[in-house]
């Protein structure tokens, strides 16, 4: 490529686009997190295999090559997952009370098997507090 003068007096060449092409926005590309066409085609092929062979094909793969099955499942899972573990700060008092009642109802059967207060006569030595 030969250097030719640009409108601003500088040379054009590799890494030096003409002035009329400088500072123009480019193509933004594929949005982050969007599946590419190959991934979409793979999912479509997987669906057609499912429709023709049914669950038997997947069970065969699970039995013979579980690592391949896990690889397929992992490829379909989202790469980024935003999980807010601490939602207590955003809950109202009523929501907190409801959550406490549900937790209490969930653990009551376990407490009942160890006595009313939840302490058992297990194999641990008593500790002094």
C-alpha positions as CSV (number, residue, x, y, z in Angstrom):
1,X,0.0,0.0,0.0
2,X,1.5,3.3,-0.9
3,X,1.3,6.4,1.2
4,X,-0.8,9.1,-0.2
5,X,-1.4,12.5,1.4
6,X,-4.7,12.9,3.3
7,X,-6.8,16.0,3.5
8,X,-5.1,17.0,6.7
9,X,-1.6,16.6,5.2
10,X,-0.7,13.3,6.9
11,X,-0.1,10.1,5.0
12,X,-2.6,7.2,4.8
13,X,-1.5,3.6,5.2
14,X,-1.9,0.7,7.5
15,X,-3.4,2.1,10.8
16,X,-4.1,5.5,9.3
17,X,-7.5,5.6,7.7
18,X,-8.5,8.5,5.5
19,X,-9.8,11.6,7.3
20,X,-13.4,11.0,6.1
21,X,-13.4,7.6,7.9
22,X,-11.8,8.7,11.1
23,X,-13.9,8.8,14.3
24,X,-17.0,7.2,12.9
25,X,-18.8,4.7,15.0
26,X,-18.3,1.1,13.9
27,X,-20.6,-1.9,14.1
28,X,-21.4,-2.6,17.8
29,X,-21.2,-6.4,17.1
30,X,-23.2,-9.1,18.8
31,X,-24.8,-8.0,22.2
32,X,-23.1,-9.5,25.2
33,X,-24.7,-12.8,26.3
34,X,-26.4,-13.4,23.0
35,X,-26.0,-16.8,21.5
36,X,-24.2,-17.1,18.2
37,X,-25.8,-18.7,15.2
38,X,-23.8,-21.9,15.7
39,X,-25.2,-22.3,19.2
40,X,-28.7,-21.7,17.9
41,X,-28.3,-24.3,15.2
42,X,-26.9,-26.7,17.8
43,X,-30.0,-26.2,20.0
44,X,-32.3,-26.7,17.0
45,X,-30.5,-29.9,16.0
46,X,-30.8,-31.1,19.6
47,X,-34.5,-30.4,19.6
48,X,-35.0,-32.3,16.4
49,X,-33.1,-35.2,17.8
50,X,-35.2,-35.1,20.9
51,X,-38.4,-35.0,18.9
52,X,-37.4,-38.0,16.7
53,X,-35.6,-40.2,19.3
54,X,-37.2,-39.0,22.5
55,X,-35.9,-39.4,26.0
56,X,-34.4,-42.8,25.1
57,X,-31.5,-41.1,23.3
58,X,-30.6,-38.9,26.3
59,X,-30.8,-41.8,28.6
60,X,-28.5,-43.8,26.4
61,X,-26.0,-40.9,26.4
62,X,-26.3,-40.6,30.2
63,X,-25.6,-44.3,30.7
64,X,-22.8,-44.6,28.1
65,X,-21.1,-41.2,28.3
66,X,-22.2,-39.1,31.2
67,X,-19.4,-36.6,30.7
68,X,-20.8,-35.7,27.3
69,X,-24.3,-35.3,28.8
70,X,-22.9,-32.9,31.4
71,X,-21.0,-31.0,28.7
72,X,-24.2,-30.4,26.8
73,X,-26.1,-29.3,29.9
74,X,-23.2,-27.0,30.8
75,X,-23.3,-25.4,27.4
76,X,-27.0,-24.6,27.7
77,X,-26.6,-23.1,31.2
78,X,-26.3,-19.3,31.4
79,X,-22.7,-18.2,31.8
80,X,-23.4,-15.3,34.2
81,X,-26.1,-15.6,36.9
82,X,-26.8,-12.6,39.1
83,X,-28.0,-13.9,42.4
84,X,-28.8,-11.6,45.3
85,X,-28.4,-13.8,48.4
86,X,-29.0,-11.2,51.0
87,X,-32.6,-10.1,50.3
88,X,-33.4,-9.5,54.0
89,X,-32.5,-5.8,53.8
90,X,-35.1,-5.3,51.1
91,X,-37.9,-7.2,52.8
92,X,-40.8,-5.5,54.8
93,X,-41.5,-6.5,58.4
94,X,-44.5,-8.6,57.2
95,X,-42.3,-10.4,54.7
96,X,-39.7,-11.1,57.3
97,X,-42.3,-12.5,59.8
98,X,-43.7,-14.7,57.0
99,X,-40.3,-16.0,56.2
100,X,-39.5,-16.7,59.9
101,X,-42.8,-18.6,60.2
102,X,-42.0,-20.7,57.1
103,X,-38.6,-21.5,58.4
104,X,-40.0,-22.4,61.8
105,X,-42.5,-24.7,60.2
106,X,-39.8,-26.3,58.2
107,X,-37.5,-27.1,61.1
108,X,-40.2,-28.1,63.7
109,X,-40.2,-31.8,62.6
110,X,-36.5,-32.0,63.1
111,X,-36.7,-30.3,66.5
112,X,-39.6,-32.6,67.6
113,X,-37.4,-35.7,66.9
114,X,-34.7,-34.3,69.3
115,X,-37.0,-33.1,72.0
116,X,-39.1,-30.0,72.5
117,X,-36.2,-27.5,72.7
118,X,-34.2,-29.0,69.9
119,X,-31.4,-30.5,72.1
120,X,-30.7,-34.1,71.7
121,X,-28.9,-36.6,74.0
122,X,-26.4,-37.2,71.2
123,X,-22.9,-38.5,71.4
124,X,-21.4,-35.1,72.1
125,X,-20.0,-34.3,75.5
126,X,-21.7,-31.5,77.3
127,X,-20.0,-28.1,76.9
128,X,-19.7,-25.4,79.5
129,X,-21.0,-22.0,78.4
